[in-house]
Amino acid sequence: MAMSACPACDAAPLAQTLATQPQSNQIALSVPDLHCGLCISKVETALKALPQVTDARVNLTQKRAVVTGAADMPIAPLIQALAQAGYPAHELDLTSLSATQTDKAGKDILMRLAVAFFASMNVMMLSIAVWSGASDATRDLFHWISAIIAVPAIAFAGKPFFLNALKAFRTRQLNMDVPIVLAILLAMGTSLWEVSLSGHHAYFDAALTLITFLLAGRYLDHRTRSAARSAAQELAALDVPRAMLIKNGTHTSVPTASLQVNDHIQVAAGGRIPVDGILIEGISELDRSLLTGETQPVLATTGMALSAGEVNLTGPITLRATAVGKDTSLHQMADLVAIAESGRANYTSLADKAAKLYAPGVHILAGLAFAGWFIATRDTRTALNIAAAVLIITCPCALGLAVPAVTTAASGRLFRKGLLVKNATALERLAQIDTVVFDKTGTLTEGRPEVQNLNAFHDNALRIALALAHGSSHPLSKALTTAIQAKGLKPAPLRNVTETAGQGISADWLGTTVRLGRADWIGATPFDQTAVYLDLGQDMPQAFLFQDNLRQGAQGAIAELQSQGLNLHLLSGDTEAAVARTSKRLGLAQWQSSVLPQDKAAYVQALQDQGHKVLMVGDGLNDTGALAAAHASISPASALDAARVASDMVLLGADLGSIPQAWRTAKTATRRIRENFQIATLYNVIAVPLAIAGLATPLIAALAMSSSSITVSLNALRLK
């Protein structure tokens, strides 16, 4: 076999091959309508059918598709393909999204838990021999073997507690880890001292058992917390990565971050508006449902103010930028969410409240025990042993498990009922609420318009309407197309089909002009209801009336919450007529329409300033500020990413009946947590006198810790 004298020569062909290979590109798409495994298959199939796509992967939980393809792969065909498959989508900025990280923290805790458990079991076997009567050289040998196992195991497994206690010490504060670390160090120190003096008692097994139980509680707590992500980051990811800049008559695709105020930007039909601006050319309709909650598209004409994040529906438009980057309305909304999230972080949990009382109490007891025995015996060894026994026997195994054990059991129960709990303190906060604020579109209603009066039209009119609506991307046109096709009708043969941006569609049918569109364009009398109008060129125009149907279980959930004495409100960015109809159907007396995103958050905050504990239920971008500001929050799985991650809980199914169940479960869980604290307190009332009296041998300490922890865990399992 011949060998090259120059390694660079060997590498050259490979480098040339890599250089000539086409570069790949990844595009992230948010697909809010994903809800099942069949949806995943449909979306991936639709994307992979495109020639420039090499791979497509869908994440159902995040309602996101990541498409891999050629470096010059355009975004428009991807969105169009998904729209034709029945799944509206918009681009997300991959650079703004937090990369998917492996759960390093969870794996780290689990690894330390495994080490502590393995070491504690081995030391416990040696301790049983000592408790059974091993004496003299045999006892000393078993103690030294226990020390050899325990010292490195505790140093490794106890690292999280040591670090947290050190942070608290540096800031001159007390937390639950301070008495834990003090107990471990004192137990290990006194045990090593006792072993070196051939003493009878050592607490290696108790220290390892303590760490094992506490790590188990910490892992359960971590599992509950790990589902939460920053909603502000998800909002920022909705920025449009690139925009079409018009400069000196030349159209250039540039990064959105490079745009400046007064730049002229073109937005194609179906595109998302990248900056705030003023419409200077073109006419179209805007979908503002994600930002404001308005169900009906809004006509956009010259001079109208546009906001970043709105979707241009029917025609190309040109705008002049008035706010870019962090000054846009979308970024201001993200700032609103970030402020609200930081405010919620100030909530003090039951466990934290217990720790504030518990830590100084334990230190005082141990200090008094040491002082009392030293004064009585003048024996430092005896006094230290008893102080260590007090710290070990009062160490918060039961307290450490009290909250995470209940939270995990309650979260599992709610998951089976169709609710995903994402925040560790969500159940505590949900149990305290006395007021519920609902969004309308997509929350109490399905967010999809449906034709209500299809039977009022003869088949010929429906065939013409189908032919007119079939090629339009307008939400009402798509809903009308779906409804007529469900009747098995075929489109009428039309000629010269033309879509007038922002107005409607016209065509020739047997020498007659037929039109489908807005009332003012056709010349029809508008209804006080969402509608699209059909003009057959003969009789008076007719209206297809649309209604957003109530979500499954909405009426039952509202009735049950009202029967429990909760105060209910409805806030929506939709029109007054639409909100009034929904409120009347649900029996809600307190409602407001045309509410802006910042006003929703302010409304929720005002209720809380009055002393109310508010549960916010919403699904849109316009709800994220209110969701983050509320005392507790829930969003449906159909919600946009930003709304779901701003919420404490996600409704996985379509049935809103899970919300009253979640409230009842939260109240039960909080009751169980308080019971667990009472159990831990009772345990200390019994055990502490034994420790202070000098009766707490290592065997008694180990049995007492284990029994209290097991009792707390069994009490938590009653939730299942």
Summary of the structure (lengths in Angstrom):
residues: 720
radius of gyration: 32.9
end to end distance: 68.9
largest distance: 114.8
contacts: 2511
relative contact order: 0.10
helix: 52%
strand: 18%
